[in-house]
Each structure stands twice: as C-alpha cells, then as structure tokens.
Amino acid sequence: MTDTVQRPPLSGVRVLDFTHVIAGPYCTMMLADMGADVVKVERPGAGDDLRHIGRYPGREEHEDYFNTVNRRKRSITLELSNPADRDLCYKLVEQADVVVQNFGPKTAEKLGLGADAIRARNPRVVYCAMSGFGQWGPLRDRLAMDSIIQAHSGIMSVTGDPEGGPMSVGSPVADVISGMFSAYAIVCTLMEAKRTGVGASLDVSMLESMIAVLGPRMGETLQGGRQPDRVGNENPMRVPAGTFKASDGKFVALMSHDQSQWPRLCRALGHPEWIDDPRYDTLSKRVKNRDEVHGMVADVIASRSSAEWDERFAVERVPFAPVNDYHDALSNAHVVARGLVLEVEHEKSGRIKVVGPPWKSTVPAPALTPPPVLGSDREEVLREWLGVTSEAARA
C-alpha cells in the first residue's frame, strides 16, 4: 500500500480575486487558508481601499486593517479600463478555477467582470459575485455598508437595551458572515465543477447572509408573526442571564441555561438556600421574577472580583466568562495555547501578527505568507499562470 502525501485541501486551485475592503477579501482569505493560490487584482497606485482605511496614530505608514484579511495572497495591479491590461486580465481568467468579485452589479458589468463576460471566456470557472443586495431585485443598485446591512436585516432591532434605541453589533459581522457563506458556496460548487468540467455562477447577498444567521428567535417571526423584543444582555428564555459588575469594576457574563444548572449556580454564589426557594425553584418562576433574581445576583457578584468568580463558577461548571476587551481575548491563556494568533514577516511592516484560521486539522496547512505588498507579485504570477514575463505580456 502506497502512502498518500497529504496536501492542503485546495492545493492547485487558482483563485482570481477582484474583491476589496472586507467581505470579499475575507472570503478569499478563507480559500487561501485552505491552500488555494489566491491572486489579488488591484488598481495601480491605490490598490484595495482597505489599504488606506483605519490608519491610526503611531501606525500611519502601515496597512494594519488590510493585513487582517489578506494573508496568504499575492497581488498584481491591472488597470481594467486599459485594453492591454483587460486583455491580460482575461488571459488570467482563462487559467482560473475560481473568480470572485464584490463590486456593485453595474460596476462589475462596466469593468467587464460580469458573470456572462467571465464565463464566456472560461466555462469551467466557478464565478462568485458578492454584493450588498444581490445581482437582481429592487435594491440591487443600493450602496451597502456593514451597518446598513445590519439595519436592513433586523439584527439592529434586537440589539441594545430595551429603553434605548436599536444598535449595531460592534464589529463588521455582515461583511465577515457574507464572506464565510461565499467561501462555503465556492468550495461546494468547485467540487461539482471539478467533477463535470462545467462551472457555475454564484450570487451572494450580504443582506440574505445576515438574515440567514439570525438564529432560532427568527422562528417567532416566521411561524408566530411576533417581533422579538430587544433585551440587552439578558436572555428572554433564561434567568439569570446577563452581565454583572464585579468588585474590581470588571463585568462578567453568566447564564443559568437549564434547571440542572440552577443548583450549581446557587452554590457558586454562596446561596444554596435559593435552590429550593419556592419563588425561584423552576425556570418559569425565575423568568416571571426576572428583575428580582437579577437584582439578587448582581448584589452577590459585586462582592468579589471577576477572577474569584471565574474560579468559583469553573468548579461548579456554570456558563461564565469575563467580559474581555480585544487585548484580553487575544492574551487569554486558552487562545494562546491553541495558537490562534500567528506571526509573519512583512516586507514593509516587519514582524506582524494576524488572527489565523479558527480550525485545527490533521491535513497540513499551507505555508503562512504575509499580506501582499501592492503589485509585488506580478512577474511571479504571470510566469506561473501564463508562462510569460510582463514584457512579453505587453507585446
């Protein structure tokens, strides 16, 4: 029996990446993390807009935002309004297995990157068009940003305190989620395209991606016609559940998920007498007396530090966590032990850190390469994909 040498799952897959900012680059980064050869096509001079967004004091010369979603890629620059560059672009399309773009529908068509134009040149390609609202429908040509999609999707209506107004989630979740769905759809479609030799077109909408992940509470609306309430950090079906301030000023999150956890929670809090108290001994009673129970828990949590509560709740196996900031989350001993944060040498920024893929696999990962410098891989890509030099390509 011959041993089979394992490779990253998408080894040999060529991805031509016309995406920019977050949603598209997150999608293609996931493909690169699985071993695909991702070539990012950017505008000469400026490149991806994310190269210039989010520069902050002390790091004005660095592309820190761009670097978070563009590891393991290569970059070339093409001016698609230039006939020679567009011709070169189509030659690359002919060699690609996957083409991804996240322009607006009209812009993609104007640039010659619409589905029909691409698949006419390469019928076996898996073509993915990502956009805010999809390639057709009444909102097709609306501009979309993450917060706008959050507003459209309904998630803002259930986020925030009941007394306040709706709030957006504090990170670009719509961008990332649509990127994840796009990568999933591409890989699944690619399997069939490799089998049959016939490609396909994918139309991924940020709005539909966001609605798709709203969770089981959407069942209230789908089946019962009800609008879920905005409950802040509480849980409408679980009590106690929420965030509470410890004696050191830090907030902690805890939840008594089911009846079996109530006795453990009471013991951790140092109040075993609450276990059989007829006012709180069932979940339905605790939900009915929500404010009273949360007040009792808040008073007790305020008596000890967050670290002390972490130990006590861990012993009783009660769902609990300190409310971490980004620094706390990244430096958590468990996250460090799992090796989520990776370091790589960048040509301009030196040693940089990136959050790596959140999976562990027995299949080998591709080599970690840094986010690309704008246009730095042109000669290498043209030689490997087309067997020519830039000079020959211009001839």
C-alpha positions as MATLAB code, in Angstrom:
seq = 'MTDTVQRPPLSGVRVLDFTHVIAGPYCTMMLADMGADVVKVERPGAGDDLRHIGRYPGREEHEDYFNTVNRRKRSITLELSNPADRDLCYKLVEQADVVVQNFGPKTAEKLGLGADAIRARNPRVVYCAMSGFGQWGPLRDRLAMDSIIQAHSGIMSVTGDPEGGPMSVGSPVADVISGMFSAYAIVCTLMEAKRTGVGASLDVSMLESMIAVLGPRMGETLQGGRQPDRVGNENPMRVPAGTFKASDGKFVALMSHDQSQWPRLCRALGHPEWIDDPRYDTLSKRVKNRDEVHGMVADVIASRSSAEWDERFAVERVPFAPVNDYHDALSNAHVVARGLVLEVEHEKSGRIKVVGPPWKSTVPAPALTPPPVLGSDREEVLREWLGVTSEAARA';
ca = [
       0.000    0.000    0.000;
       1.429    3.339   -1.050;
       1.362    6.197    1.427;
      -0.551    9.206    0.176;
       1.099   12.565    0.714;
      -1.473   14.906    2.160;
      -1.718   18.484    0.931;
      -3.901   21.439    1.920;
      -7.426   20.731    0.594;
      -7.431   23.445   -2.087;
      -3.881   22.914   -3.318;
      -3.712   23.546   -7.055;
      -6.882   25.650   -7.115;
      -6.326   29.052   -8.732;
      -8.441   31.953   -7.495;
      -8.546   35.293   -9.283;
      -9.605   37.780   -6.625;
     -11.154   41.123   -7.646;
     -12.504   41.850   -4.177;
     -11.891   44.790   -1.882;
     -12.491   46.075    1.669;
     -13.743   43.254    3.983;
     -16.440   40.854    2.772;
     -14.712   39.702   -0.418;
     -11.182   39.595    0.984;
     -12.419   37.585    3.978;
     -13.901   35.040    1.566;
     -10.728   34.690   -0.488;
      -8.564   34.574    2.644;
     -10.549   31.529    3.760;
      -9.814   29.908    0.391;
      -6.118   30.787    0.755;
      -6.099   29.298    4.254;
      -7.206   26.023    2.676;
      -4.347   26.107    0.173;
      -5.752   27.916   -2.858;
      -3.420   30.130   -4.898;
      -5.200   33.464   -4.493;
      -4.076   36.274   -6.796;
      -5.495   39.620   -5.753;
      -6.058   42.019   -8.662;
      -5.822   45.664   -7.571;
      -5.871   49.136   -9.080;
      -2.450   50.581   -9.912;
      -1.328   53.182   -7.412;
      -4.167   52.930   -4.904;
      -4.985   49.246   -4.635;
      -7.698   47.932   -2.330;
      -9.389   50.781   -0.398;
      -8.708   48.909    2.841;
      -5.003   49.629    2.394;
      -5.814   53.256    3.271;
      -8.605   52.856    5.836;
      -8.126   52.769    9.587;
      -4.592   54.093    9.882;
      -4.157   55.284   13.432;
      -1.603   57.273   15.470;
       1.780   55.619   15.535;
       0.973   53.304   12.598;
       0.207   55.799    9.824;
       2.598   54.092    7.389;
       1.201   50.607    7.908;
      -1.760   48.800    6.378;
      -2.926   47.111    9.570;
      -6.611   46.824    8.601;
      -5.757   45.421    5.170;
      -3.371   42.916    6.715;
      -6.110   41.320    8.846;
      -7.959   39.837    5.848;
      -5.310   39.326    3.155;
      -2.733   36.809    4.378;
      -1.561   34.016    2.055;
      -2.387   36.006   -1.104;
      -0.386   37.528   -3.945;
      -1.020   40.914   -5.555;
      -0.851   42.187   -9.099;
      -2.100   45.501  -10.481;
      -4.206   45.891  -13.604;
      -5.953   48.976  -14.988;
      -9.094   47.354  -16.356;
     -10.022   50.437  -18.407;
      -6.794   49.889  -20.360;
      -7.332   47.461  -23.301;
      -3.950   45.760  -22.845;
      -4.496   45.197  -19.138;
      -8.045   43.979  -19.721;
      -6.775   41.505  -22.293;
      -4.193   40.290  -19.782;
      -6.941   40.027  -17.185;
      -8.973   37.748  -19.457;
      -5.927   35.560  -20.074;
      -5.681   35.088  -16.311;
      -9.406   34.355  -16.164;
      -8.873   31.525  -18.660;
      -6.401   29.898  -16.237;
      -8.506   30.365  -13.100;
     -10.656   27.822  -11.304;
     -12.479   30.499   -9.299;
     -13.197   34.193   -9.921;
     -14.535   36.320   -7.062;
     -15.632   39.958   -7.177;
     -17.618   42.205   -4.847;
     -18.302   45.262   -6.981;
     -21.825   46.569   -7.360;
     -23.672   44.823  -10.225;
     -23.436   47.794  -12.613;
     -19.768   48.349  -11.812;
     -18.881   44.706  -12.407;
     -20.597   44.771  -15.776;
     -18.932   48.070  -16.719;
     -15.496   46.645  -15.905;
     -16.174   43.536  -17.958;
     -16.302   41.347  -14.850;
     -19.943   40.282  -15.005;
     -20.810   36.591  -14.925;
     -21.539   36.342  -18.668;
     -18.276   38.030  -19.679;
     -16.171   35.854  -17.380;
     -17.837   32.522  -18.072;
     -17.786   33.178  -21.832;
     -14.001   33.071  -21.566;
     -13.854   30.182  -19.105;
     -16.952   27.944  -18.946;
     -15.399   25.733  -16.254;
     -14.824   28.582  -13.789;
     -16.739   28.969  -10.544;
     -17.758   32.619  -10.584;
     -18.869   34.295   -7.350;
     -20.440   37.757   -7.318;
     -20.735   39.226   -3.820;
     -22.749   42.372   -3.203;
     -24.887   44.079   -0.619;
     -28.265   43.069   -2.035;
     -27.556   40.563   -4.780;
     -27.398   40.761   -8.553;
     -31.135   41.303   -9.004;
     -34.099   42.613   -7.034;
     -35.484   46.065   -6.153;
     -32.467   47.026   -4.012;
     -29.870   45.672   -6.458;
     -28.116   49.006   -7.020;
     -28.253   50.388   -3.470;
     -24.949   51.133   -1.764;
     -24.233   48.782    1.124;
     -22.042   49.098    4.182;
     -21.958   46.687    7.102;
     -24.102   48.882    9.374;
     -26.631   49.438    6.568;
     -26.967   45.693    6.103;
     -27.343   45.203    9.862;
     -30.189   47.728    9.806;
     -31.905   46.059    6.843;
     -31.535   42.544    8.245;
     -33.358   43.138   11.520;
     -30.422   42.386   13.811;
     -30.231   46.009   14.960;
     -33.855   45.838   16.118;
     -32.977   43.199   18.735;
     -29.598   44.659   19.738;
     -29.299   47.176   22.564;
     -31.127   47.988   25.788;
     -34.931   47.924   25.866;
     -35.019   51.576   26.971;
     -32.656   52.737   24.251;
     -32.677   52.710   20.502;
     -31.508   49.917   18.202;
     -27.748   49.396   17.980;
     -25.346   47.807   15.550;
     -23.040   44.995   16.601;
     -19.580   46.378   17.400;
     -17.752   44.669   14.545;
     -18.433   44.212   10.805;
     -20.319   40.943   11.220;
     -22.322   41.261    7.994;
     -19.108   41.564    5.990;
     -17.470   38.579    7.637;
     -20.568   36.367    7.553;
     -21.183   37.001    3.852;
     -17.505   36.231    3.239;
     -17.857   32.934    5.064;
     -21.013   31.948    3.168;
     -19.303   32.831   -0.114;
     -16.281   30.662    0.671;
     -18.566   27.769    1.652;
     -20.612   28.083   -1.547;
     -17.494   28.340   -3.700;
     -15.873   25.211   -2.274;
     -19.072   23.157   -2.593;
     -19.640   24.335   -6.168;
     -15.992   23.780   -7.037;
     -16.320   20.093   -6.131;
     -19.025   19.653   -8.766;
     -17.189   21.797  -11.320;
     -14.060   19.651  -10.929;
     -16.155   16.512  -11.429;
     -18.053   17.666  -14.524;
     -15.751   20.278  -16.045;
     -18.687   22.714  -16.064;
     -18.540   25.815  -13.910;
     -21.320   27.820  -12.305;
     -22.256   31.314  -11.152;
     -22.912   32.236   -7.531;
     -24.787   35.327   -6.340;
     -24.157   36.031   -2.635;
     -26.023   38.839   -0.903;
     -24.786   40.400    2.335;
     -28.399   41.072    3.346;
     -29.519   37.468    2.882;
     -26.350   36.202    4.579;
     -27.108   38.340    7.625;
     -30.745   37.247    7.792;
     -29.670   33.617    7.451;
     -27.708   33.714   10.710;
     -30.250   35.453   12.934;
     -30.893   32.193   14.730;
     -33.845   30.394   16.266;
     -35.559   33.556   17.503;
     -36.393   34.194   13.850;
     -38.881   31.344   14.381;
     -41.037   33.730   16.411;
     -41.498   35.858   13.317;
     -41.574   33.103   10.695;
     -44.168   30.954   12.433;
     -45.773   33.164   15.076;
     -45.670   36.548   13.392;
     -44.057   38.046   16.503;
     -41.243   40.579   16.679;
     -38.639   39.528   19.294;
     -38.033   42.115   21.988;
     -34.794   43.999   22.482;
     -33.437   42.634   25.773;
     -29.886   43.985   26.021;
     -27.546   41.405   27.527;
     -30.352   39.341   29.006;
     -31.935   36.236   27.510;
     -35.720   36.194   27.084;
     -35.943   32.489   27.954;
     -33.222   32.127   30.610;
     -32.883   33.687   34.078;
     -30.418   34.604   35.394;
     -28.633   35.569   32.218;
     -26.723   38.752   31.553;
     -23.730   40.812   32.554;
     -22.951   41.833   36.117;
     -20.314   44.117   37.640;
     -17.729   42.508   39.943;
     -15.957   44.206   42.852;
     -12.927   45.064   40.690;
     -15.087   47.036   38.287;
     -14.965   44.404   35.537;
     -18.115   42.999   34.025;
     -18.791   39.276   33.886;
     -21.317   37.302   31.862;
     -23.163   34.281   33.178;
     -26.171   32.171   32.290;
     -28.208   29.500   34.014;
     -29.188   27.652   30.860;
     -31.459   24.951   32.252;
     -32.837   23.620   35.518;
     -29.825   21.395   36.195;
     -27.577   24.451   36.348;
     -29.643   26.369   38.897;
     -28.347   24.441   41.961;
     -24.763   24.761   40.732;
     -25.196   28.496   40.204;
     -26.647   28.948   43.690;
     -23.779   27.031   45.288;
     -21.189   29.075   43.360;
     -22.878   32.272   44.504;
     -22.790   31.050   48.097;
     -26.575   30.927   48.457;
     -27.637   27.263   48.478;
     -30.880   28.317   50.180;
     -32.069   29.737   46.852;
     -32.124   26.272   45.273;
     -35.448   25.236   46.778;
     -36.919   28.673   47.358;
     -40.479   28.363   46.008;
     -40.152   31.750   44.280;
     -37.229   30.620   42.121;
     -37.124   26.807   42.052;
     -38.254   26.499   38.421;
     -37.129   28.299   35.289;
     -40.611   29.628   34.602;
     -40.729   31.169   38.086;
     -37.335   32.768   37.602;
     -38.420   34.213   34.271;
     -41.535   35.609   35.961;
     -39.392   37.152   38.731;
     -36.605   38.234   36.368;
     -35.879   41.648   37.926;
     -35.789   40.282   41.457;
     -33.475   37.385   40.576;
     -31.121   39.603   38.589;
     -31.004   42.095   41.454;
     -30.043   39.359   43.907;
     -27.350   38.008   41.600;
     -25.978   41.482   40.899;
     -25.584   42.189   44.620;
     -23.645   38.963   45.155;
     -21.415   39.361   42.091;
     -20.462   42.836   43.319;
     -18.909   41.288   46.417;
     -15.998   39.527   44.685;
     -13.535   40.139   41.860;
     -14.042   38.771   38.358;
     -11.072   36.406   38.853;
     -12.630   34.965   42.004;
     -15.913   34.390   40.237;
     -14.121   32.735   37.346;
     -12.692   30.146   39.742;
     -15.952   29.555   41.626;
     -18.085   29.131   38.521;
     -15.487   26.894   36.856;
     -15.673   24.495   39.826;
     -19.468   24.309   39.534;
     -19.410   24.204   35.715;
     -21.703   27.176   35.250;
     -21.505   29.055   31.912;
     -19.475   32.132   32.810;
     -16.924   34.484   31.275;
     -15.254   37.780   31.997;
     -16.299   40.457   29.513;
     -12.975   40.753   27.717;
     -11.718   43.550   25.555;
      -9.754   42.609   22.405;
      -6.439   42.573   24.243;
      -7.810   40.321   26.993;
      -9.340   37.946   24.460;
      -6.130   37.607   22.443;
      -3.935   37.128   25.523;
      -6.238   34.562   27.143;
      -4.181   31.506   28.099;
      -6.524   29.181   26.229;
      -6.381   31.223   22.996;
      -2.590   31.421   23.290;
      -2.320   27.665   23.857;
      -4.426   26.981   20.765;
      -2.096   29.119   18.624;
      -4.773   31.296   17.062;
      -2.552   34.356   16.680;
       0.161   33.893   14.048;
       3.268   35.955   13.343;
       4.796   36.542    9.947;
       7.466   38.809    8.478;
       6.067   41.590    6.298;
       8.218   43.376    3.713;
       7.188   46.868    4.876;
       5.859   46.418    8.399;
       8.331   43.914    9.778;
       7.041   41.285   12.172;
       3.231   41.442   12.223;
       0.535   39.445   13.972;
      -2.617   38.116   12.338;
      -5.552   36.105   13.663;
      -5.233   32.744   11.949;
      -7.992   30.389   10.791;
     -10.135   29.115   13.683;
      -9.888   25.434   12.759;
      -7.382   22.720   13.522;
      -6.919   19.903   11.024;
      -4.846   16.781   10.554;
      -4.435   17.876    6.915;
      -1.407   20.174    6.582;
      -1.931   23.905    6.328;
      -0.410   25.928    3.503;
       2.701   27.949    4.254;
       1.909   31.190    6.059;
       2.812   34.078    3.800;
       2.297   37.758    4.664;
      -0.373   40.027    3.198;
       0.965   41.183   -0.163;
       2.584   44.488   -0.976;
       0.615   46.182   -3.755;
       1.535   44.719   -7.140;
       4.599   42.915   -5.828;
       3.840   39.508   -7.361;
       3.188   40.422  -10.984;
       6.198   38.717  -12.553;
       5.810   35.560  -10.499;
       2.089   35.250  -11.222;
       2.448   35.847  -14.968;
       5.248   33.286  -15.165;
       3.335   30.627  -13.204;
      -0.139   31.195  -14.649;
       0.650   32.236  -18.226;
       4.277   31.228  -18.786;
       5.230   34.789  -19.825;
       7.001   37.849  -18.481;
       5.408   41.280  -18.159;
       7.342   42.432  -21.199;
       6.105   39.509  -23.262;
       2.554   40.016  -21.995;
       2.591   43.636  -23.196;
       3.873   42.665  -26.657;
];
